[in-house]
Amino acid sequence: MVEFVPFDLNIHMEEFRQMNIETIQWQTNELMERYQVDMMSFAHQTTVTEWVDDNLEPYLNLIPPEGIVLILEVDGNVAGMIALWSVNDELGEIGRMWIRPKFRGKGYSMSLLNKTRARKNHIFTTFTNQ
């Protein structure tokens, strides 16, 4: 069973933090391998975990109308995430998206994007009408 669950700090915090570590570690590795760029030196951090811990706060309280974080659950397992926040009345930005490796290749990224797009109109309509 596939579910798209709004982020709940009390339920998802550790998995959310771990997925952020996974995605930043992947980005760091790719930049180093492809371009010989040490991302952590630009971030003035010594480890990916420190960077995530220092930069996670904006996502923790992201709720409509400012944005939303959705957790992808597959058969009760946390498989991925997406975060969207509003930039203005008509524009949103995906701040983070991650599908764990063992769940890739099954169309979950597109499903997350479509689910976020469906919620975007509600987020921005609420934002505009306030």
C-alpha positions as CSV (number, residue, x, y, z in Angstrom):
1,M,0.0,0.0,0.0
2,V,1.3,3.4,-1.0
3,E,0.4,6.5,1.1
4,F,1.4,10.1,1.0
5,V,1.3,11.3,4.6
6,P,1.7,14.9,5.8
7,F,4.9,15.2,7.9
8,D,4.2,14.8,11.6
9,L,7.1,15.9,13.8
10,N,6.2,13.3,16.5
11,I,6.0,10.4,14.1
12,H,8.4,11.1,11.3
13,M,11.2,13.2,12.8
14,E,14.0,10.6,12.9
15,E,13.2,9.1,9.5
16,F,12.9,12.7,8.0
17,R,16.3,13.6,9.5
18,Q,17.9,10.4,8.2
19,M,16.5,11.0,4.7
20,N,18.0,14.5,4.7
21,I,21.3,13.0,5.7
22,E,21.0,10.5,2.9
23,T,20.2,13.1,0.2
24,I,22.9,15.6,1.3
25,Q,25.4,12.7,1.5
26,W,24.5,11.7,-2.0
27,Q,24.8,15.3,-3.3
28,T,28.2,15.6,-1.6
29,N,29.5,12.4,-3.1
30,E,28.3,13.3,-6.6
31,L,29.9,16.8,-6.5
32,M,33.2,15.3,-5.3
33,E,33.1,12.4,-7.8
34,R,32.0,14.5,-10.8
35,Y,33.6,17.9,-10.2
36,Q,36.1,17.4,-7.3
37,V,34.1,19.9,-5.3
38,D,33.9,19.5,-1.5
39,M,30.4,20.7,-0.7
40,M,31.0,20.6,3.0
41,S,33.9,23.1,2.8
42,F,31.4,25.5,1.1
43,A,28.9,24.9,3.9
44,H,31.6,25.5,6.6
45,Q,30.6,22.2,8.2
46,T,32.8,19.2,9.0
47,T,30.1,16.6,8.4
48,V,26.9,16.1,6.5
49,T,25.1,15.3,9.8
50,E,26.1,18.6,11.3
51,W,24.9,20.4,8.2
52,V,21.6,18.7,8.2
53,D,21.1,19.3,12.0
54,D,21.9,23.0,11.5
55,N,19.6,23.4,8.4
56,L,16.6,21.2,9.1
57,E,14.5,23.8,11.1
58,P,12.7,25.5,8.1
59,Y,11.2,22.1,7.1
60,L,10.0,21.2,10.6
61,N,7.2,23.8,10.7
62,L,6.3,23.9,7.1
63,I,2.5,23.7,6.9
64,P,-0.1,25.1,4.6
65,P,-0.4,27.8,3.4
66,E,3.4,28.3,3.6
67,G,4.1,24.9,2.2
68,I,4.0,21.2,2.9
69,V,6.2,18.2,3.6
70,L,4.8,14.8,2.5
71,I,6.2,11.5,3.5
72,L,6.0,8.6,1.1
73,E,5.1,5.3,2.9
74,V,5.2,2.0,1.1
75,D,3.7,-1.0,3.0
76,G,4.3,0.9,6.2
77,N,8.0,1.7,5.4
78,V,9.1,5.3,4.9
79,A,10.3,5.3,1.3
80,G,10.7,9.0,0.5
81,M,9.8,12.6,1.0
82,I,9.1,15.9,-0.7
83,A,9.0,19.4,0.6
84,L,7.2,22.3,-1.2
85,W,7.0,25.9,0.0
86,S,5.4,28.9,-1.6
87,V,7.6,31.6,-3.1
88,N,4.7,33.9,-3.9
89,D,1.0,33.6,-4.8
90,E,1.6,31.6,-7.9
91,L,5.0,30.0,-7.5
92,G,6.2,27.1,-5.3
93,E,9.7,25.6,-4.9
94,I,10.6,22.0,-4.1
95,G,13.1,22.3,-1.3
96,R,13.9,18.7,-0.9
97,M,12.9,15.4,-2.6
98,W,14.3,12.0,-1.9
99,I,13.4,8.4,-2.7
100,R,15.3,5.8,-0.9
101,P,17.4,3.6,-3.2
102,K,15.4,0.3,-2.7
103,F,12.2,2.1,-3.7
104,R,13.5,3.7,-6.9
105,G,12.4,2.7,-10.4
106,K,8.8,2.2,-9.3
107,G,7.3,5.6,-10.3
108,Y,7.2,7.0,-6.7
109,S,9.1,10.2,-7.7
110,M,6.4,11.1,-10.2
111,S,3.7,10.1,-7.8
112,L,5.2,12.5,-5.2
113,L,5.4,15.3,-7.7
114,N,1.8,14.8,-8.8
115,K,0.5,14.6,-5.3
116,T,2.4,17.8,-4.4
117,R,1.1,19.5,-7.5
118,A,-2.5,18.5,-6.5
119,R,-1.9,20.1,-3.1
120,K,-0.2,23.1,-4.5
121,N,-3.4,24.7,-5.6
122,H,-4.8,24.4,-2.2
123,I,-1.7,25.7,-0.5
124,F,-1.5,28.8,-2.8
125,T,-5.3,29.4,-2.8
126,T,-5.2,29.5,1.0
127,F,-2.0,31.7,0.9
128,T,-3.6,34.1,-1.6
129,N,-6.9,34.4,0.3
130,Q,-5.4,35.3,3.7
